[in-house]
Amino acid sequence: MQWGTTKETAVTFPIAFRQSCYIVNCNGSDWGSSGGATSAGISIQNITLQSFAVYTWESGPFRWLALGK
């Protein structure tokens, strides 16, 4: 399991997975003046053992979590 925060749309894992990356979950939020968060529409693509790409119309930062082996 790996996780992090990024403002970039091309994300490289701190340590490459050896066999497979099962899933990547990513979210971004914009904190309004009321303190509530609204989630950004995010698509994760091009998942490899070393990296993945974030596609969204929102600006970062994005928080991500990846599970693999």
KENUFI-397335 format. One line per 3 residues: their letters; for each residue x, y, z of N, C-alpha, C, O. Coordinates in Angstrom, 1 decimal, m for minus. Example, Ala and Ser with C-alpha at 12.3 -4.5 7.8 and 13.67 -1.06 7.14 Angstrom:
<atoms>
as = 13.2/m5.7/7.8/12.3/m4.5/7.8/13.2/m3.3/7.8/14.2/m3.3/8.5; 12.8/m2.2/7.1/13.7/m1.1/7.1/12.9/0.0/7.9/13.4/1.1/8.0
</atoms>
This chain:
<atoms>
mqw = 0.8/m1.2/0.0/0.0/0.0/0.0/0.9/1.2/0.0/1.9/1.3/0.7; 0.5/2.2/m0.8/1.2/3.5/m0.9/0.2/4.6/m1.0/m0.9/4.4/m1.4; 0.6/5.8/m0.5/m0.3/6.9/m0.6/0.5/8.2/m0.6/1.7/8.2/m0.4
gtt = m0.2/9.3/m1.0/0.5/10.6/m1.0/m0.5/11.7/m1.4/m1.7/11.5/m1.6; 0.1/12.8/m1.5/m0.6/14.0/m2.0/0.2/14.7/m3.1/1.4/14.8/m3.0; m0.5/15.2/m4.1/0.2/15.8/m5.2/m0.6/16.9/m5.9/m1.8/16.9/m5.8
ket = 0.1/17.8/m6.5/m0.6/18.8/m7.3/m0.4/18.5/m8.8/m1.0/19.2/m9.6; 0.3/17.5/m9.1/0.6/17.1/m10.5/m0.4/16.1/m11.0/m1.0/15.4/m10.2; m0.6/16.0/m12.3/m1.5/15.0/m12.9/m0.8/13.8/m13.3/m1.4/12.7/m13.5
avt = 0.5/13.8/m13.4/1.3/12.6/m13.6/2.0/12.2/m12.3/2.8/13.0/m11.8; 1.6/11.1/m11.7/2.1/10.7/m10.4/3.0/9.5/m10.5/2.6/8.5/m11.1; 4.1/9.5/m9.9/5.1/8.4/m9.8/5.0/7.9/m8.4/5.1/8.6/m7.4
fpi = 4.9/6.5/m8.3/4.9/5.9/m6.9/6.2/6.1/m6.3/7.3/6.0/m7.0; 6.3/6.4/m5.0/7.6/6.5/m4.3/8.4/5.2/m4.5/9.6/5.3/m4.6; 7.8/4.0/m4.5/8.4/2.8/m4.7/7.6/2.0/m5.7/6.4/1.8/m5.5
afr = 8.2/1.6/m6.8/7.5/0.8/m7.8/6.9/m0.5/m7.3/7.6/m1.2/m6.5; 5.7/m0.9/m7.7/5.2/m2.2/m7.3/6.0/m3.3/m8.1/6.3/m3.0/m9.2; 6.2/m4.4/m7.4/7.0/m5.5/m8.1/6.2/m6.3/m9.0/6.7/m6.7/m10.1
qsc = 4.9/m6.6/m8.7/4.1/m7.5/m9.6/2.9/m6.9/m10.2/2.7/m7.1/m11.4; 2.1/m6.1/m9.4/0.9/m5.5/m10.0/0.4/m4.4/m9.1/0.7/m4.4/m7.9; m0.3/m3.5/m9.7/m1.0/m2.5/m8.9/m2.5/m2.8/m9.1/m3.0/m2.7/m10.2
yiv = m3.2/m3.1/m8.0/m4.6/m3.6/m8.1/m5.5/m2.4/m8.3/m6.5/m2.5/m9.1; m5.3/m1.3/m7.5/m6.3/m0.2/m7.6/m5.6/1.1/m7.2/m4.7/1.1/m6.3; m6.1/2.2/m7.7/m5.6/3.5/m7.3/m6.9/4.3/m7.0/m7.8/4.4/m7.9
ncn = m7.0/4.9/m5.9/m8.1/5.8/m5.5/m7.5/7.2/m5.3/m6.5/7.3/m4.7; m8.2/8.1/m5.9/m7.7/9.5/m5.8/m8.9/10.4/m5.6/m9.9/10.3/m6.2; m8.7/11.4/m4.7/m9.7/12.4/m4.5/m9.1/13.8/m4.3/m7.9/13.9/m3.9
gsd = m9.8/14.8/m4.6/m9.4/16.2/m4.4/m10.6/16.9/m3.8/m11.7/16.5/m4.1; m10.3/17.9/m3.1/m11.5/18.6/m2.5/m11.1/20.1/m2.5/m10.0/20.5/m2.4; m12.2/20.9/m2.5/m12.1/22.3/m2.4/m12.9/22.7/m1.2/m14.1/22.6/m1.1
wgs = m12.2/23.2/m0.2/m12.8/23.6/1.1/m13.4/25.0/0.9/m12.7/26.0/0.7; m14.8/25.0/1.0/m15.5/26.3/0.9/m15.4/27.1/2.3/m14.9/26.6/3.3; m16.0/28.2/2.2/m16.0/29.1/3.4/m16.9/28.5/4.5/m16.7/28.8/5.7
sgg = m17.8/27.6/4.2/m18.7/27.0/5.2/m18.0/25.8/5.9/m18.5/25.2/6.8; m16.8/25.4/5.4/m16.0/24.3/6.0/m16.4/23.0/5.3/m15.7/22.0/5.7; m17.4/22.9/4.4/m17.7/21.7/3.8/m16.8/21.4/2.6/m16.3/22.4/2.0
ats = m16.6/20.2/2.2/m15.8/19.8/1.1/m16.6/19.4/m0.1/m17.6/18.7/0.1; m16.2/19.7/m1.3/m16.9/19.2/m2.5/m15.8/18.4/m3.2/m14.7/18.9/m3.5; m16.2/17.2/m3.6/m15.3/16.3/m4.3/m15.1/16.6/m5.8/m16.1/17.0/m6.4
agi = m14.0/16.6/m6.3/m13.7/16.8/m7.7/m14.0/15.6/m8.5/m13.9/14.4/m8.0; m14.5/15.7/m9.8/m14.6/14.6/m10.7/m13.3/14.2/m11.2/m12.6/15.0/m11.9; m12.8/13.0/m10.8/m11.5/12.6/m11.1/m11.5/11.2/m11.8/m12.3/10.3/m11.4
siq = m10.7/11.1/m12.9/m10.5/9.8/m13.5/m9.1/9.4/m13.4/m8.2/10.2/m13.7; m8.8/8.1/m13.1/m7.4/7.6/m13.0/m7.2/6.7/m14.2/m8.0/5.8/m14.5; m6.1/7.0/m15.0/m5.8/6.2/m16.2/m4.3/5.9/m16.2/m3.5/6.4/m15.4
nit = m4.0/5.0/m17.2/m2.6/4.7/m17.4/m1.8/4.2/m16.2/m0.7/4.6/m15.9; m2.5/3.3/m15.5/m1.9/2.7/m14.2/m0.8/1.7/m14.6/m1.1/0.8/m15.4; 0.4/1.9/m14.1/1.5/1.0/m14.4/2.1/0.6/m13.0/1.6/1.0/m12.0
lqs = 3.2/m0.2/m13.0/3.8/m0.5/m11.7/4.5/0.7/m11.1/4.8/0.7/m9.9; 4.8/1.7/m11.9/5.6/2.8/m11.5/4.7/4.1/m11.3/5.1/5.0/m10.6; 3.6/4.2/m12.0/2.9/5.5/m12.0/1.4/5.4/m12.4/0.9/4.3/m12.8
fav = 0.7/6.5/m12.4/m0.6/6.6/m12.9/m0.9/8.1/m13.3/m0.1/9.0/m13.0; m2.0/8.3/m14.0/m2.3/9.7/m14.5/m3.7/10.1/m13.9/m4.6/9.3/m13.8; m3.8/11.4/m13.5/m5.0/11.9/m13.0/m5.6/12.8/m14.1/m4.9/13.7/m14.6
ytw = m6.9/12.6/m14.4/m7.6/13.4/m15.4/m8.7/14.1/m14.7/m9.6/13.4/m14.2; m8.7/15.4/m14.7/m9.8/16.1/m14.0/m9.8/17.6/m14.5/m8.8/18.1/m15.0; m10.9/18.3/m14.3/m11.0/19.7/m14.6/m10.6/20.5/m13.4/m10.4/21.8/m13.5
esg = m10.5/19.9/m12.2/m10.1/20.6/m11.0/m8.6/20.7/m10.8/m7.9/20.0/m11.4; m8.2/21.7/m10.0/m6.8/21.8/m9.7/m6.5/21.1/m8.4/m7.4/20.9/m7.6; m5.3/20.7/m8.2/m4.9/19.9/m7.0/m5.0/20.8/m5.7/m5.4/22.0/m5.8
pfr = m4.6/20.3/m4.6/m3.9/19.0/m4.5/m4.8/17.8/m4.5/m6.0/18.0/m4.2; m4.3/16.7/m4.9/m5.0/15.4/m4.9/m4.4/14.5/m3.9/m3.2/14.4/m3.7; m5.3/13.8/m3.2/m4.8/12.7/m2.3/m5.1/11.4/m2.9/m6.2/11.1/m3.4
wla = m4.1/10.5/m2.9/m4.2/9.2/m3.6/m3.8/8.1/m2.7/m3.0/8.2/m1.8; m4.3/6.9/m3.0/m4.0/5.6/m2.3/m3.9/4.5/m3.3/m4.8/4.4/m4.2; m2.9/3.8/m3.3/m2.7/2.7/m4.3/m2.4/1.4/m3.5/m1.7/1.3/m2.6
lgk = m3.1/0.3/m4.0/m2.9/m1.0/m3.4/m2.3/m1.9/m4.5/m2.7/m1.9/m5.7; m1.2/m2.6/m4.1/m0.6/m3.5/m5.1/0.3/m4.5/m4.4/0.3/m4.6/m3.2; 1.1/m5.2/m5.2/2.0/m6.3/m4.7/3.3/m6.2/m5.4/4.2/m7.0/m5.1
</atoms>
